[in-house]
Amino acid sequence: MAAKKLCETFSKSLIDEVQKWGCMKQTGVSLRYMMEFGLKPTPRNLLISAQFLHKELPIRIARRAIELENLPYGLSVKPAVLKVRDWYLDSFRDLRAFPEIKNPDDEKEFTQMIKAIKVRHNNVVPMMALGVQQLKKSIALDSIGYQDLHEIHQFLDRFYMSRIGIRMLIGQHVELHNPNPPPDCVGYIHTKMSPVKVAESASEDARAICLREYGSAPNIKIYGDPSFTFPYVPTHLQLMVFELVKNSLRAVQERFMDSDKVAPPVKIIVADGIEDVTIKVSDEGGGIPRSGLPRIFTYLYTTAKNPLDEHPDLGTADLVTMAGYGYGLPISRLYARYFGGDLQVISMEGYGTDAYLHLSRLGDSQEPLP
């Protein structure tokens, strides 16, 4: 597939417009603001929300489209990256073509359009991963200077962080239209989320995958008060805990598979602090060598297979889990940081690994805006 230059596929006026919007200032929103604003999804509030997104989304999307054009080592012209760029430009064009939102009918139509944009971008992560794989196949990684590798990592961090924000804003607005929201839910946000219950659910999912792959799975012990709750986005937490537990189960299972000893359980501890809720996932899976620790949060060294390699025509079907291409840890850390938290991994080689997932309890930190 020949690399298409931007000007061949998209009009000059659209490209100029992208450049103009890409220079505008982004506006961050906090978890607390999203929650308080969404408590009363009146037609007036939905109208205000839609008007905000009508201006904000093109700015965020334009910034990413410009970055996608200027990546080092020819990453910009890899077929998979060109496909992602086209999705971003199509979405920018749809948003800019939409007229001013003046009444509830306009707002409903706008909501349907951004819902379609969210679906269009479902497979951005594996498609970008495929682009990075295409880059790796075309050049020896050893020949790329550390600075360039670092530049690609930083770009992917910014790119995926921005994607989390865009999907959160669209999903939150769309979900406020739900006529029968689950109890204590404001859009995507659960105002009384129990981290212990989410950890239980994520652990069951991870254990089921381990059982399917290995035929057996270590036990999981969860320590914490199930009645303790705080406002957060359960889907984000589920994804992060699932990833950490899955990694721990795999490490323990592989270490004890051929041993006479009983595999030790994976332990999850939920601690409720004043500033942070911290979830620790501990395993005795043998740990990671100290030299390998910096690599666990990178996008370029994974040995996992990309599902799009085997199924290049996945299109926009949401068939792909993070497990498939080794991006789980770096993306989980971005989800944690999105609402002011963080993810740290500490390892004892020869024993096991502890992952500390910090979630900001206050909910008033602004979105990071790359």
Solvent accessible surface area in square Angstrom, and as a share of the most:
residue,aa,sasa,rsa
1,M,157,0.70
2,A,87,0.68
3,A,52,0.40
4,K,74,0.31
5,K,109,0.46
6,L,25,0.12
7,C,96,0.57
8,E,127,0.57
9,T,55,0.32
10,F,13,0.05
11,S,66,0.43
12,K,148,0.63
13,S,82,0.53
14,L,17,0.08
15,I,27,0.14
16,D,69,0.36
17,E,44,0.20
18,V,7,0.04
19,Q,88,0.39
20,K,116,0.49
21,W,21,0.07
22,G,9,0.09
23,C,111,0.67
24,M,54,0.24
25,K,172,0.73
26,Q,12,0.05
27,T,68,0.40
28,G,19,0.18
29,V,13,0.08
30,S,9,0.06
31,L,5,0.03
32,R,102,0.37
33,Y,120,0.46
34,M,11,0.05
35,M,33,0.15
36,E,102,0.46
37,F,44,0.18
38,G,4,0.04
39,L,104,0.52
40,K,140,0.59
41,P,59,0.37
42,T,60,0.35
43,P,90,0.57
44,R,168,0.61
45,N,28,0.14
46,L,18,0.09
47,L,32,0.16
48,I,64,0.33
49,S,17,0.11
50,A,0,0.00
51,Q,78,0.35
52,F,67,0.28
53,L,4,0.02
54,H,27,0.12
55,K,118,0.50
56,E,4,0.02
57,L,0,0.00
58,P,0,0.00
59,I,1,0.01
60,R,5,0.02
61,I,1,0.01
62,A,0,0.00
63,R,67,0.25
64,R,6,0.02
65,A,2,0.02
66,I,41,0.21
67,E,35,0.16
68,L,1,0.00
69,E,46,0.21
70,N,104,0.54
71,L,20,0.10
72,P,24,0.15
73,Y,92,0.35
74,G,35,0.34
75,L,0,0.00
76,S,14,0.09
77,V,68,0.39
78,K,36,0.15
79,P,47,0.30
80,A,4,0.03
81,V,0,0.00
82,L,4,0.02
83,K,80,0.34
84,V,0,0.00
85,R,4,0.01
86,D,27,0.14
87,W,25,0.09
88,Y,3,0.01
89,L,3,0.02
90,D,37,0.19
91,S,0,0.00
92,F,0,0.00
93,R,108,0.39
94,D,46,0.24
95,L,0,0.00
96,R,81,0.30
97,A,79,0.61
98,F,24,0.10
99,P,96,0.60
100,E,120,0.54
101,I,2,0.01
102,K,137,0.58
103,N,65,0.33
104,P,64,0.40
105,D,106,0.55
106,D,35,0.18
107,E,5,0.02
108,K,115,0.49
109,E,113,0.51
110,F,0,0.00
111,T,5,0.03
112,Q,111,0.49
113,M,34,0.15
114,I,0,0.00
115,K,93,0.39
116,A,60,0.46
117,I,3,0.02
118,K,44,0.19
119,V,80,0.46
120,R,63,0.23
121,H,12,0.05
122,N,26,0.13
123,N,1,0.01
124,V,0,0.00
125,V,13,0.08
126,P,4,0.02
127,M,6,0.03
128,M,0,0.00
129,A,3,0.02
130,L,21,0.11
131,G,0,0.00
132,V,3,0.02
133,Q,31,0.14
134,Q,47,0.21
135,L,1,0.00
136,K,56,0.24
137,K,156,0.66
138,S,66,0.43
139,I,53,0.27
140,A,64,0.50
141,L,37,0.19
142,D,140,0.73
143,S,74,0.48
144,I,9,0.04
145,G,37,0.36
146,Y,162,0.61
147,Q,123,0.55
148,D,39,0.20
149,L,16,0.08
150,H,63,0.28
151,E,75,0.34
152,I,0,0.00
153,H,28,0.12
154,Q,85,0.38
155,F,3,0.01
156,L,0,0.00
157,D,41,0.21
158,R,86,0.31
159,F,0,0.00
160,Y,3,0.01
161,M,15,0.07
162,S,6,0.04
163,R,26,0.09
164,I,9,0.04
165,G,2,0.02
166,I,12,0.06
167,R,41,0.15
168,M,2,0.01
169,L,11,0.06
170,I,1,0.00
171,G,3,0.03
172,Q,11,0.05
173,H,3,0.01
174,V,30,0.17
175,E,50,0.22
176,L,20,0.10
177,H,59,0.26
178,N,52,0.27
179,P,118,0.74
180,N,123,0.63
181,P,71,0.45
182,P,70,0.44
183,P,111,0.70
184,D,67,0.35
185,C,28,0.17
186,V,12,0.07
187,G,11,0.11
188,Y,67,0.25
189,I,0,0.00
190,H,43,0.19
191,T,33,0.19
192,K,118,0.50
193,M,3,0.01
194,S,10,0.06
195,P,0,0.00
196,V,4,0.02
197,K,119,0.51
198,V,18,0.10
199,A,0,0.00
200,E,72,0.32
201,S,46,0.30
202,A,0,0.00
203,S,6,0.04
204,E,123,0.55
205,D,67,0.35
206,A,1,0.00
207,R,71,0.26
208,A,57,0.44
209,I,37,0.19
210,C,8,0.05
211,L,75,0.37
212,R,187,0.68
213,E,115,0.52
214,Y,60,0.23
215,G,62,0.60
216,S,55,0.35
217,A,15,0.12
218,P,5,0.03
219,N,96,0.49
220,I,35,0.18
221,K,104,0.44
222,I,49,0.25
223,Y,100,0.38
224,G,40,0.39
225,D,77,0.40
226,P,64,0.40
227,S,90,0.58
228,F,29,0.12
229,T,52,0.30
230,F,5,0.02
231,P,40,0.25
232,Y,1,0.00
233,V,0,0.00
234,P,34,0.21
235,T,88,0.51
236,H,15,0.06
237,L,0,0.00
238,Q,45,0.20
239,L,48,0.24
240,M,0,0.00
241,V,0,0.00
242,F,28,0.12
243,E,7,0.03
244,L,6,0.03
245,V,0,0.00
246,K,13,0.06
247,N,44,0.22
248,S,7,0.05
249,L,1,0.00
250,R,99,0.36
251,A,37,0.29
252,V,0,0.00
253,Q,11,0.05
254,E,95,0.43
255,R,109,0.40
256,F,34,0.14
257,M,97,0.43
258,D,143,0.74
259,S,44,0.28
260,D,155,0.80
261,K,149,0.63
262,V,138,0.79
263,A,29,0.22
264,P,22,0.14
265,P,34,0.22
266,V,0,0.00
267,K,76,0.32
268,I,0,0.00
269,I,68,0.35
270,V,16,0.09
271,A,51,0.40
272,D,79,0.41
273,G,32,0.30
274,I,159,0.81
275,E,118,0.53
276,D,51,0.26
277,V,0,0.00
278,T,26,0.15
279,I,0,0.00
280,K,48,0.21
281,V,1,0.01
282,S,20,0.13
283,D,10,0.05
284,E,48,0.22
285,G,11,0.11
286,G,16,0.16
287,G,23,0.22
288,I,42,0.21
289,P,64,0.40
290,R,205,0.75
291,S,97,0.63
292,G,20,0.19
293,L,41,0.20
294,P,96,0.61
295,R,134,0.49
296,I,36,0.18
297,F,33,0.14
298,T,24,0.14
299,Y,3,0.01
300,L,0,0.00
301,Y,72,0.28
302,T,35,0.20
303,T,142,0.83
304,A,37,0.29
305,K,149,0.63
306,N,0,0.00
307,P,31,0.19
308,L,1,0.00
309,D,64,0.33
310,E,100,0.45
311,H,106,0.47
312,P,80,0.51
313,D,132,0.69
314,L,24,0.12
315,G,29,0.28
316,T,53,0.31
317,A,45,0.35
318,D,96,0.50
319,L,124,0.62
320,V,25,0.14
321,T,81,0.47
322,M,29,0.13
323,A,35,0.27
324,G,24,0.23
325,Y,6,0.02
326,G,33,0.31
327,Y,4,0.01
328,G,2,0.02
329,L,25,0.12
330,P,2,0.01
331,I,7,0.04
332,S,0,0.00
333,R,49,0.18
334,L,6,0.03
335,Y,30,0.11
336,A,1,0.00
337,R,91,0.33
338,Y,2,0.01
339,F,4,0.02
340,G,41,0.40
341,G,12,0.12
342,D,42,0.22
343,L,3,0.02
344,Q,91,0.40
345,V,23,0.13
346,I,101,0.51
347,S,24,0.15
348,M,124,0.55
349,E,121,0.54
350,G,52,0.50
351,Y,107,0.41
352,G,4,0.04
353,T,20,0.12
354,D,42,0.22
355,A,8,0.06
356,Y,61,0.23
357,L,0,0.00
358,H,44,0.19
359,L,1,0.00
360,S,15,0.09
361,R,81,0.29
362,L,85,0.42
363,G,7,0.06
364,D,74,0.38
365,S,44,0.28
366,Q,115,0.51
367,E,7,0.03
368,P,50,0.32
369,L,62,0.31
370,P,34,0.22
